[in-house]
């Protein structure tokens, strides 16, 4: 619900908080650490969303629907790119379709903003958006996270999602995604894991994705190499910074 340092967006909006560990990419999720900090600061919205396990914060599986946050984008006069639910997943199984519709109504009312929604559950995204009379909005980009070859199937599920723009976030990239196709996917974000327990990023994996983007005419955005200190490793790839956005937007 504020300005953000995430390189590919301008602001975050969190009408939902809380999640659960779903696949290998979730192991070191920054949102778990952030939720624990916010609870320690007394922010009621994050109470009970994490627990300590092995000295680290882990999701409990509890979800908070924050109805009070729904109208926040209506108060932003300046157009922004808005990452929706950086602290959750809008298509988590426990989020009611009616609440998803409430979020959609706000996005439809605020066409000056561009909304970016990421899910690890593109199968549910496709089902909900195809079967509940929810409009395709030109200012809403829909994407999925893919961390390695074990979840490449999410790309096929994403292709079934009715959307103006589809995108994939290969972050944290913890393994090869060789053989993946970006057909009918317009944008790829690539990033290594960051933080105290970051898993390493092999440059060959980035090369694979760069070639996928070239083959599919998809925009390529290299977010970071990651590591314990992501500022030290930077975000230069092939001697330049890659900030491409979907070309036909």
SENUVO-226947 format. One record per residue: residue in one letter; x, y, z of N, C-alpha, C in turn. Coordinates in steps of 0.05 Angstrom, whole numbers, plus 32768, in hexadecimal, padded with zeros to 4 digits. Example, Ala and Ser with C-alpha at 12.3 -4.5 7.8 and 13.67 -1.06 7.14 Angstrom:
2
A81087F8E809C80F67FA6809C81087FBE809C
S81017FD3808E81117FEB808F81028001809D
END
This chain:
249
X80117FE88000800080008000801180198000
X802980167FF4803B802D7FF4804E802B7FDD
X805F80407FDB8074803F7FC7808680277FCD
X8093801C7FB980A380047FBD80BD80057FAE
X80D07FF67FB780EA7FF57FA980EB7FDE7F95
X80D57FCF7F9280D47FBA7F7E80D87FC77F62
X80EB7FBD7F5380F47FCB7F3B80DF7FCC7F25
X80CD7FB97F2380BA7FB87F0D809F7FC37F13
X809C7FD07F2A80827FDC7F3080867FF77F3F
X807180057F458073801F7F538069801E7F6F
X8054800D7F748048800D7F8E803C7FF17F94
X80377FEB7FAD802A7FD27FB4800F7FD87FC1
X7FFD7FC67FBE7FE27FC87FC97FDA7FAD7FD4
X7FD47FAB7FEE7FD07F927FFB7FB57F8F8008
X7FA07F8A7FF87F857F8580047F847F6A8011
X7F987F59800D7F9A7F40801B7FB57F3D8028
X7FB77F31803F7FD17F2A804B7FD07F0D8054
X7FE77F0080537FE97EE5805C7FE97ED18045
X7FF67EBB80497FF87EA6803380007E8C8040
X800A7E79803080157E61803A802B7E588026
X803E7E48803180547E3E802080487E2B800C
X804D7E307FF2803F7E217FDD80517E117FCC
X806A7E1B7FC7807E7E0D7FB780997E177FBF
X80AE7E0C7FB280CA7E117FBA80D17E2F7FBA
X80C47E3E7FA880CA7E5B7FA780C17E6A7FC0
X80B07E5E7FD080A67E6C7FE880B87E6A8000
X80CC7E597FFF80DC7E52801780E77E6A8025
X80F27E7D801780FE7E95802380EE7EAF801C
X80D47EAC801A80C37EC3801280C77EDB8023
X80CD7EF2801680D17F0B802580B87F138034
X80A17F0C802980877F15803580837F098050
X808D7EF18054808B7EE4806F809B7EF58083
X80B37EFC807C80C47F0C808E80B77F278093
X80AC7F33807E80A07F4E808180877F4C8093
X80777F37808F805E7F34809F80657F3180BC
X807A7F2280C280827F1F80DE808B7F3980EA
X80997F4980DB80A27F6380E5808A7F7580EA
X80777F7580D780607F8780DA804F7F7E80F2
X804C7F6480F7803E7F5B810F804C7F648128
X80677F62812880767F6B813F80737F898144
X806E7F98812F80697FB58132804D7FBB813A
X803C7FA7813D80217FAB8146800C7FB08130
X80137FAA811780007FAE81027FEC7F978102
X7FD47F9D81097FBF7F89810E7FBA7F7780F6
X7FBC7F8280DF7FB77F7380C67FC87F5A80C4
X7FE07F5A80D07FF37F4480CD7FF47F3280E5
X7FE37F3680F97FE37F2681117FDC7F09810A
X7FED7EF781137FE87EDA81107FEE7ECF80F4
X7FFA7EDF80E27FFF7ED580C780187EC480C5
X802B7EC880D880437EB880D780497EAC80F3
X805B7E9980F380657E8C810B80837E888108
X80907E85811E80AD7E80811D80B27E62811A
X80C37E5A810780CB7E3E810380E87E3E80FB
X80F87E30810B81157E30810581217E4B8105
X81167E5D811581217E78811881187E8B8102
X81067E8180F080FD7E9280DA80DE7E9480DA
X80D47EA980CE80B77EAD80CC80AC7E9C80B6
X80977E8E80BB80897E7D80A7806B7E8480A8
X805F7E83809080427E87808F80337E7280A0
X801E7E7B80AD800C7E6880BC7FF67E5E80AA
X7FF17E6B80947FDB7E6480827FC27E768086
X7FC37E87809B7FAD7E9980A07FAD7EB0808B
X7F957EB880837F917ECD806F7F817EE4807B
X7F897EFC80767F7A7F14807F7F707F238066
X7F557F2680647F497F36804F7F467F52805B
X7F537F65804E7F547F8180587F427F938048
X7F287F93804F7F147FA280417F1A7FC08042
X7F277FC980577F2D7FE5805A7F427FEF8045
X7F517FDC803B7F667FE380277F5C7FE4800A
X7F437FDB80067F3A7FD87FEB7F3A7FF27FDB
X7F3480097FE87F3180227FDA7F4B80327FD7
X7F6180277FE17F7A80367FE17F8280407FC5
X7F8180307FB07F89803A7F957F7880517F8B
X7F5F80537F957F4E80697F8C7F5880847F96
X7F6980847FAA7F74809C7FB67F8E80A57FA9
X7F9980947F977FB2809B7F897FAB80A97F6F
X7FB080C27F6D7FA980D17F557FBD80CC7F3E
X7FD680C97F457FEB80C47F317FEA80A77F28
X7FEA80A27F0D7FEA80877F03800380787F0D
X7FFF805F7F158014804E7F1F801280327F15
X802980247F14802880077F1180267FFC7F2E
X80127FEB7F32800C7FE27F4D800E7FC47F4F
X80207FBA7F6080227F9E7F66800D7F977F7B
X7FFB7F867F737FE47F7F7F847FEB7F667F95
X7FE97F6A7FAF7FEE7F547FC3800B7F4B7FC3
X801D7F5D7FC880397F557FCC803C7F447FE6
X80287F457FF880287F37801180167F1F8012
X800D7F167FFA7FFA7EFF7FF97FF87EF67FDC
X7FE37EE77FD77FDD7EDD7FBC7FBF7EE07FB8
X7FB67EF17FA67F9A7EF77FA27F8A7EDE7F9B
X7F977EC97F907F897EB17F887F8F7E997F9A
X7F977E9F7FB27F997E8B7FC77F7D7E7E7FCA
X7F7C7E647FCF7F637E567FD17F4F7E607FE5
X7F597E6D7FFA7F487E77800F7F3D7E93800B
X7F437E9F7FF47F397EBA7FEF7F1F7EB77FDE
X7F097EC17FE97EEF7EBD7FDB7EEE7ECC7FC0
X7EDF7EC07FAE7EDC7ECC7F937ED07EE87F96
X7EBD7EEC7FA97EB17F067FAC7EC57F1B7FB4
X7ED97F147FC37EEE7F277FCB7F007F2E7FB2
X7F067F197FA27F157F1E7F8A7F057F317F78
X7EEB7F2E7F777EDA7F407F677EDC7F5D7F72
X7EDD7F5F7F8C7EE07F7A7F987EFA7F877F8F
X7F107F787F8F7F297F827F857F277F8A7F68
X7F1A7F7A7F587F177F7F7F3B7F077F997F37
X7EF37F9D7F477EE37FB67F447EF37FCF7F49
X7F057FCE7F5D7F177FE57F627F297FE97F4A
X7F347FD47F3F7F467FD77F287F387FE27F10
X7F1F7FDA7F0D7F0F7FE47EF67F0880017EFA
X7F06800A7F127EFF80267F187F1780397F16
X7F2F802D7F167F47803D7F177F5980367EFF
X7F4F803C7EE77F5C80357ECE7F7780447ECA
X7F7B80597EDA7F9480687ED87FAC80577EE2
X7FA780437EF37FBC80327EFD7FBF80197EEC
X7FD7800D7EEC7FDB7FF37EE07FE17FE07EF7
X7FD17FCB7EF87FD37FB87F0E7FE17F9E7F05
X7FF37F947F1780037F7C7F117FFD7F687F27
X7FF17F517F1F7FE97F3D7F327FF97F237F2D
X80077F1A7F4180167F017F3F800A7EEB7F50
X80097ED37F467FFF7EBD7F5680107EA47F51
X80117E937F65801D7E787F6180067E647F5B
X7FEE7E6E7F587FD77E5D7F537FC87E667F39
X7FD67E657F237FC97E6E7F0A7FB27E5D7F02
X7FB17E447F0B7F9A7E337F067F807E3E7F12
X7F837E487F2B7F6B7E547F387F657E6F7F2B
X7F7A7E7E7F247F767E987F167F667E947EFD
X7F6D7E807EED7F5F7E7B7ED47F427E737ED9
X7F3E7E627EED7F237E587EF47F117E6F7EFE
X7F1B7E7F7F107F0B7E957F1C7F047EAA7F07
X7F187EB17EF67F137EC77EE37F037EBE7ECB
X7F037EA47EC67EF47E9A7EAE7ED77E937EB5
X7ED17E8F7ECE7EB67E847ED67EA67E967EE9
X7EAE7EAF7EEC7EA07EBF7F007E997EDB7EF5
X7E977EDE7EDB7E8F7EF77ECF7EA17F0E7ED8
X7EBB7F097ED77ECF7F1E7EDE7EDC7F287EC4
X7EDA7F417EBF7EE37F4D7EA67F027F4C7EA3
X7F0B7F4A7E8A7F277F4E7E847F2B7F6C7E83
X7F3D7F757E947F437F927E967F5D7F997E89
X7F5E7FAD7E777F777FB37E697F8D7FBD7E7B
X7F867FC77E937F9A7FD17EA57FA27FBD7EBA
X7F9B7FA47EB67FA27F8F7EC97FB47F7A7EBC
X7FCC7F767EC57FDF7F627EBB7FDE7F4B7ECE
X7FDC7F337EC47FD97F1B7ED47FF17F087ED0
X7FFD7EFF7EE680157EEF7EE380177ED97EF7
X802B7EC87EF380317EB27F05804F7EB17F0C
X80557EA67F2280717EA27F2A807A7E867F24
X80927E847F18809E7E6A7F1180BB7E6B7F1B
X80C27E597F2D80DC7E5A7F3980F07E457F2D
X80E57E2F7F2280F67E1B7F1680E57E087F05
X80F17DF47EFA80E47DE27EE780CC7DD37EF3
X80CC7DD07F0D80B67DC17F1A809B7DCF7F17
X809B7DE97F1280827DF77F10807E7E057EF5
X808C7DFC7EE180897E077EC6806C7E057EBC
X805E7DF17EC680417DED7EBE80307E067EC4
X80397E177ED6802A7E2F7EDC80287E417EC3
X803B7E407EB1803A7E507E9880237E477E87
X801E7E2C7E8580087E227E767FED7E2B7E82
X7FED7E2B7E9D7FD47E347EAB7FD07E527EA7
X7FE67E617EA77FE37E7E7EA27FD87E847E87
X7FE07E747E737FD67E797E587FB77E767E56
X7FAB7E697E697F8E7E667E6A7F807E7D7E77
X7F8F7E8F7E837F847EA67E927F7C7EBC7E7E
X7F637EC57E7F7F5A7EDB7E6E7F677EF57E78
X7F787F017E687F877F187E717F917F297E5A
X7F937F437E5E7F9E7F557E4A7FBC7F517E48
X7FCA7F4D7E5F7FE67F487E607FEB7F307E73
X7FFB7F1D7E6A80037F077E7C80217F097E80
X802A7F047E9980477F057E9E804F7EEF7EB2
X80697EEA7EB280747ED67EC4808B7EE47ED4
X808C7EDD7EEE80A27EE57EFE80B37ECD7F04
X80CA7ECC7EF880DD7EB77EFE80EE7EC07F16
X80E17EC37F2D80EE7ECD7F4580E17EC17F5E
X80EF7EB57F70810C7EB17F6E81127E9A7F5B
X81247E9E7F48812C7E8A7F3581407E777F43
X81387E5F7F4981497E4D7F5981517E347F49
X81497E337F2F81507E1C7F1F814B7E237F02
X81547E117EF081507E147ED481327E137ECC
X812B7E237EB881107E217EAD81137E1C7E8F
X81287E0D7E87812C7E067E6B81147DF87E60
X810D7DFF7E4880F77DF27E3A80DC7E007E3E
X80DB7E147E5080C37E237E5480BD7E347E3B
X80A37E387E36809A7E497E20808C7E617E2B
X80927E797E1F80847E917E27806F7E997E12
X80667E867E0280517E8B7DEE80397E977DFC
X802E7EAD7DF280177EBB7DFD801C7EC77E19
X80357EC97E20803D7ED77E39804E7EEF7E31
X80487F067E3C80527F1F7E30806B7F2A7E3E
X80717F207E5680867F2D7E6680917F197E7A
X80AB7F197E7D80B97F087E9080CB7F187EA2
X80C77F157EBD80D87F217ED180EB7F0B7EDB
X81047F117EDD81187EFD7EE681277F087EFE
X812A7EF87F1381397F017F2A81437EEB7F3C
X815B7EEE7F4681657EDB7F59815A7EE17F75
X815B7ECD7F8681517ED07FA181647EE27FB1
X81597EF17FC381697F037FD481637EFE7FF1
X81757F07800281707F04801F81847EF1802C
X81827EED804681977EDE8055819A7EC1804C
X81857EB4804181877E98803A81847E94801C
X818C7EA8800D81887EA87FF081957E907FE2
X81867E837FD081927E6E7FBF819E7E7A7FA6
X81B47E6F7F9C81C37E7C7F8681B47E7B7F6C
X81BA7E8F7F5B81AF7E917F4081C57E8A7F2C
X81C07E767F1B81D37E6F7F0681CD7E807EED
X81E17E8F7EE381DD7EA07ECC81D27E917EB4
X81D77E777EB281CC7E677E9B81AE7E667E9C
X81A27E677EB481857E677EB681797E817EAB
X81887E977EB0817F7EB07EA581817EB07E86
X81967EA57E7C81997EA37E5F81827E947E52
X81797E7E7E5F81637E6F7E55814A7E807E52
X81457E907E66812D7EA17E6681307EB87E52
X81477EC37E50814C7ED87E3B81457ECD7E20
X814D7EB47E1A81477EA87E00812A7EA27DFD
X811C7E9B7E1380FF7E967E1280F17EB07E0A
X80FA7EC77E1680EE7EE07E1080F27EE87DF2
X810A7EE37DE981117EE97DCD80FF7ED97DBA
X80FC7EBF7DC080EC7EAD7DAF80CE7EB57DAF
X80C47EBF7DC680A77EC57DC880A17EE37DC5
X80B67EF37DC080B37F107DBE80A67F1B7DD8
X80B07F117DEE80A67F1A7E0880BB7F2D7E14
X80B17F417E2380C37F547E3080D37F467E46
X80EB7F4F7E4A80FE7F437E5D81067F587E72
X81027F517E8C81097F637EA1811A7F547EB5
X81337F5D7EB781457F4F7ECA81467F607EE4
X813B7F547EF981387F627F1281517F637F24
X815E7F4C7F2681757F4B7F3881837F307F36
X819D7F307F3E81AC7F177F4181A67F0B7F5C
X81A07F1C7F7081997F137F8A81B17F0C7F9B
X81AD7EFA7FAF81C27EF47FC281BC7F027FDC
X81CF7EFF7FEF81CB7F0A800981CA7F298008
X81D87F347FF581D87F517FF181D27F577FD4
X81B97F5B7FCE81B17F5E7FB181BB7F787FA5
X81C07F8C7FB681CB7FA57FAB81E87FA17FA2
X81F67F8F7FAF82127F8A7FA782147F7B7F8D
X82017F687F8982027F587F7081F57F677F59
X81E37F797F5F81D77F8B7F4A81C37F7D7F38
X81BE7F8A7F2181AA7F7F7F0E81B37F837EF1
X81CD7F847EED81D77F867ED181DA7F6A7EC5
X81CF7F677EAE81D07F4D7E9F81D87F537E83
X81EC7F447E7981F67F497E5E81FE7F667E5A
X820B7F717E6F82167F8C7E6E82027FA27E6D
X81E97F9C7E7481D57FB27E7581BF7FAB7E88
X81AE7FC07E8E81977FBD7E9F817F7FB97E8E
X816F7FA47E9481587F9D7E84813E7FA47E93
X81307FB87E8881187FC27E9481007FC17E81
X81007FAD7E6F80EB7FAC7E5B80D07FA77E68
X80BC7FB47E5B80A07FB07E6280927FA47E4A
X807A7F997E4D806B7F8F7E36806A7FA37E1F
X80737F9B7E0880787FAD7DF2805F7FBB7DE7
X80487FAE7DE880317FB97DDC801F7FC87DF0
X802B7FD07E06801D7FE07E1A80257FFD7E18
END
